[in-house]
């Protein structure tokens, strides 16, 4: 069961980081708990998934969302040279969602003297940085989402966030079994989307 969960985590995280040279990932010491307890996580960026060989993953934007939608804070956070390690305590019965959501803009243009210019950052800064007379302006918005799921006791329903590209499984992530079929639905801003290439 853990292998399937890891593969689902990999599919979601790798789809979010296709444009990057190194894939990002978070893996847990356990994904299905019979009773409330702590779980330890490793998080990194690497050239091979789940092999610690490049950089620690920055988890400042990590949200751990409990079954009742409250937030759980990571504890014992240690950022090493190659990976980040943290713990979290899972006390409620049901499924927790660990979500690392990142977004930003990239822009390329030529200034009044035809010199190439670039920008990377948030929407608010983009409006200030790109001049009104920018030529050949190209703007790209990037949203990446990495999710992991931990279930205590009985799985609970997972609701899509309705923002960006989301993969919704027909089977609960913690109920996946090797060799059994599974259906996925891709949502864009909460709406089913056809023709998504995987």
N, C-alpha and C positions, 0 to 999 in steps of 0.2 A: 504494500500500500504506500509506503514512504517513497519508493521509486517513482510511482505514478505521480504523487504529489510534487516531487522534485522535477519531473518532466513537465508538469503543468506550469510550475514556477518558471522553469527554463523557457517554455514557449512564450509565456507572457513577458518575461523580462527581456528575452532576446528580440521579440518583435518590437519592443520599445527601444532597443539600442542597435538596430540594424545599421544605422548610419555611423556608428562609432567603431573604431578599430578594435576596441576591447569591449567585451560584453560585461554588463553588470549583473550581480546576482546577490541574493540573500538566501541562506539555507538555515534550517532550524534543527536542533537536536531531536525534536519530536514534533509531529504535526497533529496527532490524535492523543488526547489525554483522558484518562478515566476519571481523574479527580483534579481539582485546582492545584496548580504547581507552577514553578518557574520553568522557562525554556530558554536555552542559550542559542544565540544566532551568530553566524559568521556572515560578513558582508564585504564584497570586494569587486574590483574591476580586474578582469583577467583575459588572456588570449584564448584560454580553454575554460569553458564553464566549470565552476566548482574546483578549479585548481588555483591555489593562491600563488600568483606569479607576477602581479603588476602593481596595483595600488589599492589602498583601503577605500571603501565606499564612504562618502560623506553622508551621514544620516540625519543631518539637521532638519530636513523636510519630511522625515519619517512620521507617519501617523499610525498609531495602533488603536484600532476602533473596536470597542467591546460590543457584544451582542445588543446591549441597550443603547448603543451609539455614544457612550461616554468614551473618553480617551484614557489610555494607559501609557505611562511614560516608561521609556527604556531606562534601565538602571545598570550600574557596573559597566558603563561604556568605556571601552579601551580602543583607541585608534593606534594601530601599529604601523609599521612600514609597508606591509603588504595586505593587511585586512583590518576591518573593524569588527570588534566582538562586543555583544551586549546581551543582557538578560531582560526578560519581562515576566511579570507574574500574571497568570491567567486564572482569575477567580470565579467568573460567572460561567454558568452552564450555557453552552452554545458556541457559535463560531465567531472568531475574531478575524478582522481583516488588517493585515499590515500593508500599508500603502506608501510608496515613495513616488510622489508626483512632482515632476519638474516641467517647467514651461519657459519659453523665451522666444525672442525674435532674433533673426539674422538679417542684415541688410547689406547690399552692395550697391554702389552708385559711383558716378563720376561727378567731381565738383566743377565749379565754373572754369577751372583751368584744365579740365579733362584728366585730373589725377584720380586714380581709383581710391575709393574710401570704403571702409567696412565698419559694421556695428554689430555687437552681440549684447543682448540684455533684455530688460523688461519693456513692456509696451510704453510705459510712462517716459522712460529714458529715450526710447526710439523717436518719439514725437519731438523731443528736444534736440537730439543729435543730428537728425537728418534735415539738411537745409531745404527751404521751399524751392530752391532752384536746382535741386539734385537732378542729374541726368541719368537715364538708363537705370532707374531705381528698381531693384528686385528685393522683395521682402518675403521671408519665409518664417512661418510660425511653427515651432516645434513643441510637442507635448509628449512626454514619456511617462508611462505608468508601470510600476512594478508592484505586483501584489503577491502576498503569501497568506495562507489561511491556517489558523490553529483552532481546533475544535476541542472543547472540554465537554465530556459526557455526550450529549446529543447534538447533532448538527442543527444549526438554525438557518433560515432562509437568508440568502445574500441578495441584496438589492443593488442594481447598477447605480452608479453615481449620476449618470445622465450627462457626463462631460467627456468630450474627446472620444477616442477609439477605445472600446471596451470589448473584451472577450467574455461572453456569458456561457457557461457550461450547462448542458442539460442535466448533468449529474453533479451533485455536490463535490467540490474538489477533494474532500477527505473520504469520499466513497468510491473513488476511482480504483479499478482493479485491472491488472495486466491482462490483455487479451479480450476485454469486454469493450464493445463499441461505445462511443460517446459522440454526442452532437454538440457543436458550438454555434453560437449566434454572435455575429459581430455587430455591435451598435456604434453608431456615430452620433454623438450628442443625444443618446438615449433612444435612437431610432434604428430598427434593423436595417442592415445594409447588405446588398448583394454584390457579388463580384470581388470580394476582398481576397487578394492573393496571399497565401500563407507560405 
